[in-house]
Amino acid sequence: MIIDNPKIDLPVLHLVGETADELGLECYVIGGWVRDLFLHRDSKDIDIVTVGSGIRLAQAVAERMGKAHLSVFRTYGTAQVKKGDVELEFVGARKESYHRDSRNPIVEDGTLEDDQNRRDFTMNALAICLNKDRYGELLDPFGGLQDMDECTIRTPLDPDITFSDDPLRMLRAVRFASQLGFYLHEETFDAVCRNCERIRIITKERIADELNKIMLSRRPSVGWKLIDRTGLLPIFFPELNALKGVETKEGRGHKDIFLHTLQVVDNVAQESDNLWLRWAALLHDIGKPKTKTWDDKAGWTFFNHNYVGAKMVPRIFRSMKLPQNEKMDYVAKMVNLHMRPINLIEDEVTDSAVRRLLFEAGDDIDDLMVLCNADITSRNQEKVERFHRNYELVRRKMVELEERDRIRNFQPPVRGDEIMEILHLPPCSQVGEIKTAIKDAILDGIIPNEYEPAKAFMLEKAKEMGLWNG
C-alpha cells in the first residue's frame, strides 16, 4: 500500500531515503510520526529505523544536511540529528529480550519485522519505506490502521509478554487512551490488570513523565479512571486511592471524593493548560480522608482538609519524583487556599475578606478562582447556578478593590528599617508586630494602602505599645 499524503513528501525524508540508498540500507520512518500522520496530529519527532547501522546512516544524513547537530549514543546504538525545527532519531532495526527483574532489554541486530514486533502497540508499529524504489509504501503487519479506525489500543504480540517485559507500556497504554480518546482492547486491558504489580520495577521519574502527559490530555479523568480500574492506582498513588468510596451513617453519606476530584480536574482542563493547576485540582481534596469525622448535627465533616492536604503535597511530590521547587509550592498554595473563595460566597462578601484573599493568593488569584469554580460539582443545578452567580460577585469585588487598594502582593508602605529608625528600636519582635498591625489595618480597610496614613498608624500603634510618647 502506497501512502498518498503530501506530508510524506517532506524534503528531509527524501534526503534520508536517498542517503540510505547510497549506503545500500533499507530505511523506514516508523512509530509516532506515522501514527500521527493518520490521526491528523502534528508530530515533530521523526523516528527512522534502518536495517543496519542507525548511527552510520545518521552520520551520513547530518553531513548531507550541513550545519546539523549530530548526537551519537553508542551504548544504545542510536543517534539524533537536529537542524532548526527538524529532529530525527535514528536506530538500527533490532530485536529485544528481557530479564524479569529489569525493563532494560538485551538488544540484538534484527530485521524490520523484529523491530515492529518489539513495538508497544499496533498503531506504533506502522512503518513507511523511504527508499526510492518503494518510497511511501506502508508496512502494517498487525492491523494498526484498522485499530486506529476502531479507536482501539492493542499490542502487536501477546500483551502479557509486552507488559511484563516493559511495564511502563501499561501506563503508556493509559496515556494514549487519555490523549486520543481510544479504548484498551479487552485482552490488552486484562493483561494490564494481571501485570499491574510489575509497575513497581519502573522508576518514579518515568511514571511521573507519563502521569504529566495524562494530566495534559483533554480529559485527564479518562486516564485516571483506567489507572484505577486496572489496579495500578494503589501501587504508586495510595493517597489518591484513599479518596474512593462512600461511607453512610444514619442514612447520610458523602460524595465519592475520587470521582468528584476527577470531575474537578476535567473542569480545570477545560479552562487552563497549566499542568500544575491541574495537579492542584487532583490534590485539592487529598486531605479529606485524614480529616473525615462524623458530627451528629452536621453529618460528615472534613474540617481543615485544605490545610492538611497542603501539608501532604511536599511528601507526595517527593514520593512521585515531581519537582521540588516553586511548582510544588504553587500546588500546595492552591490546595491550602481552595476553600477560601467558597467560604466567601457562602457568607457575606466583605471588602476585608476579599482583600485578605487577594493578599494571600497574590498573582495566583486568577488560577485559584479557576480551581474554585471548577470545584462546584453539585447535582443540584439551582445550587450550582447560585454559586456561579456569587463567584461573579466576588470577582467583580476583587477587580474593584485591586484597582483601588493595590492589594495583590503588596508590602506595608512603612518598612521595618524605617520603623526601627523612627522608634530607635533594635531588631526585635515589636517591629514585626507593628508591621503586621499595619498590614492588617490596610486589609481591614482601616487605613488606605498609602505611606502617610500607614506612618501615622504606626506611631499610634507604637504609643499603645509604650514604644513612643510623641
C-alpha positions as CSV (number, residue, x, y, z in Angstrom):
1,M,0.0,0.0,0.0
2,I,1.5,3.3,-1.1
3,I,0.5,6.3,1.1
4,D,-0.9,9.3,-0.8
5,N,-0.3,12.1,1.6
6,P,1.6,15.4,1.0
7,K,3.2,15.2,4.4
8,I,5.2,12.1,3.1
9,D,6.9,14.4,0.6
10,L,9.0,16.2,3.2
11,P,12.3,17.1,1.7
12,V,14.1,15.8,4.8
13,L,12.5,12.3,4.4
14,H,13.6,12.2,0.7
15,L,17.1,13.2,1.8
16,V,17.1,10.4,4.4
17,G,15.9,7.9,1.8
18,E,18.5,9.0,-0.8
19,T,21.3,8.7,1.7
20,A,20.1,5.2,2.7
21,D,20.1,4.2,-0.9
22,E,23.7,5.4,-1.3
23,L,24.7,3.3,1.7
24,G,22.7,0.3,0.5
25,L,20.4,0.3,3.6
26,E,16.7,-0.4,4.0
27,C,15.2,2.7,5.7
28,Y,11.8,3.5,7.2
29,V,10.1,6.2,9.2
30,I,8.3,4.4,12.0
31,G,6.3,4.9,15.2
32,G,4.6,8.0,16.5
33,W,5.2,10.2,13.4
34,V,3.5,7.6,11.2
35,R,0.7,7.1,13.7
36,D,0.0,10.8,13.9
37,L,0.1,11.2,10.2
38,F,-3.1,9.1,10.0
39,L,-4.6,10.7,13.1
40,H,-4.0,14.2,11.5
41,R,-2.0,15.3,14.5
42,D,1.2,17.4,14.4
43,S,4.3,15.4,15.3
44,K,7.8,17.0,15.3
45,D,9.9,14.0,16.3
46,I,10.6,11.6,13.4
47,D,11.9,8.1,14.2
48,I,14.0,6.5,11.5
49,V,14.8,2.7,11.6
50,T,17.2,1.1,9.2
51,V,18.2,-2.5,8.7
52,G,21.8,-1.9,9.5
53,S,23.6,0.7,11.5
54,G,21.4,3.6,12.5
55,I,24.5,5.6,13.7
56,R,26.1,5.2,10.3
57,L,23.0,6.5,8.5
58,A,22.6,9.4,10.9
59,Q,26.2,10.5,10.4
60,A,25.8,10.5,6.6
61,V,22.5,12.3,6.8
62,A,24.0,15.0,9.1
63,E,26.8,15.5,6.7
64,R,24.4,15.9,3.7
65,M,22.2,18.3,5.7
66,G,25.1,20.6,6.5
67,K,25.4,22.5,9.8
68,A,23.2,19.9,11.5
69,H,23.8,18.9,15.1
70,L,24.7,15.2,15.5
71,S,24.4,13.3,18.8
72,V,25.6,9.7,19.0
73,F,24.6,7.3,21.8
74,R,26.7,4.2,21.0
75,T,25.6,2.4,24.2
76,Y,22.1,2.3,22.8
77,G,23.0,2.2,19.1
78,T,21.1,5.3,18.4
79,A,21.8,8.8,17.1
80,Q,20.0,12.1,16.8
81,V,20.2,14.8,14.1
82,K,18.8,18.2,14.7
83,K,18.7,21.2,12.4
84,G,16.3,24.1,13.0
85,D,12.8,22.6,13.7
86,V,13.8,19.2,12.3
87,E,14.6,16.4,14.7
88,L,15.5,12.9,13.5
89,E,16.1,9.9,15.7
90,F,18.0,7.0,14.1
91,V,18.2,3.4,15.2
92,G,19.1,0.1,13.6
93,A,16.4,-2.5,13.4
94,R,16.7,-4.7,16.4
95,K,15.1,-7.5,18.4
96,E,14.9,-7.4,22.2
97,S,14.6,-9.9,25.1
98,Y,14.2,-9.1,28.8
99,H,15.1,-10.4,32.3
100,R,12.1,-10.4,34.6
101,D,13.7,-8.1,37.2
102,S,14.6,-5.3,34.7
103,R,13.0,-3.3,31.9
104,N,16.4,-2.8,30.2
105,P,16.4,-5.1,27.2
106,I,19.1,-7.4,25.8
107,V,19.4,-6.0,22.2
108,E,20.5,-7.8,19.1
109,D,20.5,-6.7,15.4
110,G,17.3,-7.7,13.7
111,T,15.0,-7.3,10.7
112,L,12.3,-4.7,10.2
113,E,9.8,-7.4,11.3
114,D,11.8,-7.9,14.5
115,D,11.7,-4.2,15.1
116,Q,7.9,-4.0,14.5
117,N,7.4,-7.0,16.8
118,R,9.0,-5.2,19.7
119,R,6.8,-2.1,19.4
120,D,4.4,-1.4,22.2
121,F,1.1,-1.0,20.3
122,T,-0.1,-1.8,16.8
123,M,-0.6,1.8,15.9
124,N,3.1,2.5,16.8
125,A,4.3,-0.4,14.6
126,L,3.4,1.3,11.4
127,A,6.3,1.9,9.1
128,I,6.7,3.8,5.8
129,C,9.6,2.9,3.4
130,L,11.8,5.8,2.4
131,N,14.0,4.0,-0.2
132,K,13.4,5.5,-3.7
133,D,12.0,2.4,-5.4
134,R,9.5,1.8,-2.6
135,Y,9.0,5.4,-1.3
136,G,5.7,5.8,0.6
137,E,5.0,2.1,0.9
138,L,3.2,1.3,4.2
139,L,4.0,-1.8,6.2
140,D,1.2,-2.6,8.7
141,P,1.7,-6.2,9.8
142,F,-0.6,-6.0,12.9
143,G,-3.6,-4.1,11.6
144,G,-2.7,-0.8,13.2
145,L,-4.7,1.2,10.7
146,Q,-7.8,-0.7,11.5
147,D,-7.2,-0.4,15.2
148,M,-7.0,3.3,14.9
149,D,-10.2,3.4,12.8
150,E,-11.8,1.5,15.7
151,C,-10.1,3.7,18.3
152,T,-8.5,0.6,19.9
153,I,-5.2,0.2,21.7
154,R,-3.8,-3.3,21.2
155,T,-0.3,-4.8,21.5
156,P,1.3,-6.4,18.4
157,L,2.2,-9.6,20.3
158,D,1.0,-11.3,23.5
159,P,0.1,-8.4,25.8
160,D,1.3,-10.3,28.9
161,I,4.8,-10.6,27.4
162,T,4.6,-7.0,26.2
163,F,3.7,-5.6,29.6
164,S,5.9,-8.0,31.6
165,D,8.9,-7.1,29.5
166,D,8.4,-3.4,29.9
167,P,5.8,-2.5,32.5
168,L,6.0,1.2,31.6
169,R,4.0,0.3,28.5
170,M,0.9,-0.2,30.8
171,L,1.0,3.5,31.6
172,R,1.7,4.4,28.0
173,A,-1.5,2.5,27.0
174,V,-3.4,4.5,29.6
175,R,-1.8,7.7,28.4
176,F,-2.7,7.1,24.7
177,A,-6.3,6.3,25.7
178,S,-6.5,9.6,27.6
179,Q,-4.8,11.6,24.8
180,L,-6.6,10.1,21.9
181,G,-9.9,9.1,23.4
182,F,-9.2,5.5,22.5
183,Y,-10.2,2.3,24.3
184,L,-8.0,-0.6,25.5
185,H,-8.6,-3.8,23.7
186,E,-10.2,-6.3,26.0
187,E,-7.1,-8.6,26.0
188,T,-4.8,-5.6,26.5
189,F,-6.9,-4.3,29.4
190,D,-6.9,-7.7,31.1
191,A,-3.2,-8.1,30.7
192,V,-2.6,-4.7,32.4
193,C,-4.7,-5.9,35.3
194,R,-2.7,-9.2,35.5
195,N,0.6,-7.4,35.3
196,C,-0.1,-4.3,37.3
197,E,2.3,-5.2,40.1
198,R,5.2,-5.2,37.6
199,I,4.9,-1.4,37.6
200,R,7.0,-1.5,40.8
201,I,10.2,-2.0,38.8
202,I,9.7,1.3,36.9
203,T,11.4,4.4,38.3
204,K,9.2,7.1,39.7
205,E,10.7,9.6,37.2
206,R,9.4,7.6,34.3
207,I,6.0,7.1,35.9
208,A,5.8,10.9,36.6
209,D,6.5,11.6,33.0
210,E,3.6,9.5,31.8
211,L,1.3,11.0,34.5
212,N,2.1,14.5,33.4
213,K,1.2,13.6,29.8
214,I,-2.1,12.2,31.1
215,M,-2.7,15.3,33.1
216,L,-2.2,17.4,30.0
217,S,-4.7,15.5,27.9
218,R,-8.1,16.9,27.1
219,R,-9.9,14.8,29.7
220,P,-7.4,13.6,32.3
221,S,-10.2,11.6,34.1
222,V,-10.1,9.0,31.3
223,G,-6.6,8.1,32.2
224,W,-7.1,8.2,35.9
225,K,-10.2,6.0,35.8
226,L,-8.2,3.5,33.7
227,I,-5.3,3.6,36.2
228,D,-7.9,2.8,38.9
229,R,-9.7,0.1,37.0
230,T,-6.5,-1.7,36.1
231,G,-5.3,-1.9,39.7
232,L,-2.3,0.5,39.2
233,L,-3.6,3.3,41.4
234,P,-3.0,1.9,44.9
235,I,0.5,0.8,43.8
236,F,2.0,4.2,43.1
237,F,-0.6,6.7,44.3
238,P,-2.2,5.3,47.6
239,E,-3.2,8.8,48.7
240,L,-5.4,9.3,45.7
241,N,-6.8,5.7,46.0
242,A,-7.8,6.6,49.6
243,L,-10.4,9.1,48.2
244,K,-12.5,6.3,46.7
245,G,-15.8,5.2,48.1
246,V,-18.8,6.5,50.0
247,E,-19.5,5.9,53.7
248,T,-23.0,6.2,55.0
249,K,-24.1,6.7,58.6
250,E,-27.7,7.2,59.8
251,G,-28.8,7.4,56.3
252,R,-26.4,10.3,55.4
253,G,-23.5,9.8,53.0
254,H,-20.8,12.0,51.5
255,K,-20.0,12.2,47.8
256,D,-17.3,9.9,46.3
257,I,-14.3,12.2,46.6
258,F,-12.3,10.3,44.0
259,L,-15.0,10.8,41.3
260,H,-15.6,14.4,42.4
261,T,-11.9,15.1,42.2
262,L,-11.7,13.7,38.6
263,Q,-14.6,15.9,37.6
264,V,-12.8,19.0,39.1
265,V,-9.6,18.1,37.1
266,D,-11.7,17.8,33.9
267,N,-13.4,21.1,34.7
268,V,-10.0,22.8,35.1
269,A,-8.7,21.2,31.9
270,Q,-11.5,22.9,30.0
271,E,-10.3,26.3,31.2
272,S,-6.5,26.0,31.6
273,D,-3.5,24.2,30.1
274,N,-1.5,24.9,33.3
275,L,-0.1,21.5,34.3
276,W,0.4,22.5,37.9
277,L,-3.1,23.9,38.3
278,R,-4.4,20.6,37.1
279,W,-2.2,18.9,39.7
280,A,-3.7,21.2,42.3
281,A,-7.1,20.1,41.2
282,L,-6.2,16.5,41.5
283,L,-4.8,17.1,45.1
284,H,-7.3,19.7,46.3
285,D,-9.2,17.3,48.5
286,I,-6.3,14.9,49.2
287,G,-6.5,15.7,52.9
288,K,-10.2,14.7,53.3
289,P,-9.6,11.0,54.3
290,K,-7.4,12.2,57.2
291,T,-9.9,14.8,58.4
292,K,-13.2,12.9,57.9
293,T,-15.3,12.9,61.1
294,W,-19.0,12.3,61.9
295,D,-21.0,15.1,63.6
296,D,-24.5,14.2,64.8
297,K,-25.8,17.6,63.6
298,A,-23.7,18.4,60.6
299,G,-23.1,14.8,59.3
300,W,-19.8,14.1,57.7
301,T,-17.3,16.9,58.0
302,F,-13.7,17.5,56.7
303,F,-12.6,20.3,58.9
304,N,-9.2,21.8,57.8
305,H,-8.8,19.3,55.0
306,N,-7.3,22.1,52.9
307,Y,-4.6,22.8,55.4
308,V,-3.9,19.1,56.0
309,G,-3.9,18.5,52.2
310,A,-1.4,21.3,51.6
311,K,1.0,19.7,54.2
312,M,0.7,16.4,52.3
313,V,1.8,17.9,48.9
314,P,5.6,18.0,49.5
315,R,5.6,14.4,50.6
316,I,3.5,13.3,47.6
317,F,5.8,15.3,45.3
318,R,8.9,13.7,46.8
319,S,7.5,10.2,46.6
320,M,6.4,10.6,43.0
321,K,9.6,12.4,41.9
322,L,7.7,15.5,40.9
323,P,9.5,18.9,41.1
324,Q,10.8,20.0,44.5
325,N,10.6,23.7,43.7
326,E,8.2,26.6,43.2
327,K,5.9,24.4,41.2
328,M,5.4,22.2,44.3
329,D,4.9,25.4,46.4
330,Y,2.3,26.7,44.0
331,V,0.3,23.4,44.2
332,A,0.4,23.4,48.0
333,K,-0.7,27.1,48.0
334,M,-3.7,26.3,45.7
335,V,-4.7,23.3,47.9
336,N,-4.5,25.4,51.0
337,L,-6.5,28.3,49.6
338,H,-9.1,26.4,47.6
339,M,-11.8,26.7,50.3
340,R,-11.4,30.5,50.8
341,P,-13.5,31.7,47.8
342,I,-16.1,29.1,48.6
343,N,-16.3,30.4,52.2
344,L,-16.7,33.9,50.8
345,I,-19.6,33.1,48.5
346,E,-21.4,31.2,51.3
347,D,-21.0,34.2,53.7
348,E,-21.5,37.9,53.2
349,V,-18.8,39.1,50.8
350,T,-16.9,41.7,52.8
351,D,-14.2,44.0,51.5
352,S,-11.9,42.9,54.2
353,A,-12.2,39.2,53.4
354,V,-11.7,39.9,49.7
355,R,-8.6,42.0,50.4
356,R,-7.1,39.2,52.5
357,L,-7.7,36.6,49.8
358,L,-6.1,38.9,47.2
359,F,-3.1,39.4,49.5
360,E,-2.6,35.7,50.2
361,A,-3.2,34.5,46.7
362,G,-1.1,37.3,45.0
363,D,-0.5,36.8,41.3
364,D,-2.1,33.3,41.5
365,I,-5.6,34.7,42.3
366,D,-6.9,34.1,38.8
367,D,-5.8,30.4,38.9
368,L,-7.3,30.0,42.3
369,M,-10.6,31.3,41.0
370,V,-10.5,28.8,38.1
371,L,-9.9,26.0,40.6
372,C,-12.6,27.0,42.9
373,N,-15.1,27.5,40.1
374,A,-14.2,24.0,38.8
375,D,-14.9,22.6,42.4
376,I,-18.6,23.3,42.0
377,T,-19.9,19.8,41.0
378,S,-23.2,19.5,42.9
379,R,-26.1,17.7,41.2
380,N,-28.4,20.4,42.5
381,Q,-28.5,22.7,39.4
382,E,-30.0,25.6,41.4
383,K,-27.2,25.4,43.9
384,V,-24.6,25.4,41.1
385,E,-26.1,28.4,39.4
386,R,-26.3,30.3,42.7
387,F,-22.6,29.5,43.4
388,H,-21.6,30.7,39.9
389,R,-23.5,34.0,40.4
390,N,-21.8,34.6,43.7
391,Y,-18.4,33.8,42.2
392,E,-19.0,36.6,39.7
393,L,-19.9,38.9,42.6
394,V,-16.6,38.0,44.3
395,R,-14.7,38.5,41.0
396,R,-16.2,42.0,40.5
397,K,-15.3,43.0,44.0
398,M,-11.8,41.7,43.5
399,V,-11.3,43.9,40.5
400,E,-12.8,46.9,42.2
401,L,-10.6,46.5,45.4
402,E,-7.5,45.7,43.4
403,E,-7.9,48.8,41.3
404,R,-8.5,51.0,44.4
405,D,-6.2,49.5,47.0
406,R,-3.4,47.7,45.0
407,I,-3.5,44.8,47.5
408,R,-2.1,42.0,45.4
409,N,1.5,41.1,46.6
410,F,1.7,44.4,48.5
411,Q,4.3,45.2,51.2
412,P,3.4,47.5,54.1
413,P,4.2,51.1,53.0
414,V,6.4,51.6,56.1
415,R,9.5,49.3,56.0
416,G,10.9,47.6,59.0
417,D,14.2,49.5,59.0
418,E,12.2,52.8,59.0
419,I,10.2,51.6,62.0
420,M,13.5,50.9,63.8
421,E,14.9,54.3,62.9
422,I,11.9,56.4,63.9
423,L,11.3,54.5,67.1
424,H,15.0,53.9,67.9
425,L,14.5,50.2,68.2
426,P,16.9,47.3,67.5
427,P,15.7,44.3,65.5
428,C,13.0,42.8,67.7
429,S,9.6,41.2,67.8
430,Q,7.9,44.5,68.3
431,V,9.0,45.7,64.9
432,G,7.3,42.6,63.3
433,E,4.2,43.2,65.5
434,I,3.9,46.8,64.2
435,K,4.4,45.7,60.5
436,T,1.7,43.1,61.0
437,A,-0.6,45.6,62.5
438,I,-0.1,48.0,59.6
439,K,-0.8,45.1,57.1
440,D,-4.0,44.1,59.0
441,A,-5.2,47.7,59.1
442,I,-4.8,48.0,55.3
443,L,-6.5,44.7,54.7
444,D,-9.4,45.5,57.0
445,G,-9.9,48.9,55.3
446,I,-9.0,50.9,58.4
447,I,-6.3,52.9,56.5
448,P,-5.6,53.1,52.8
449,N,-2.6,51.4,51.3
450,E,-0.5,54.7,51.3
451,Y,2.6,55.8,53.1
452,E,1.4,58.8,55.2
453,P,-1.7,57.0,56.7
454,A,0.5,54.0,57.3
455,K,3.1,56.0,59.1
456,A,0.5,57.8,61.3
457,F,-1.0,54.4,62.2
458,M,2.5,53.1,63.1
459,L,3.0,55.9,65.5
460,E,-0.4,55.4,67.1
461,K,0.4,51.7,67.5
462,A,3.8,52.4,69.0
463,K,2.1,54.7,71.6
464,E,-0.3,51.9,72.5
465,M,2.7,49.6,73.0
466,G,4.6,52.1,75.1
467,L,7.4,52.4,72.4
468,W,6.8,56.1,71.6
469,N,5.5,59.1,73.5
470,G,5.1,61.5,70.6
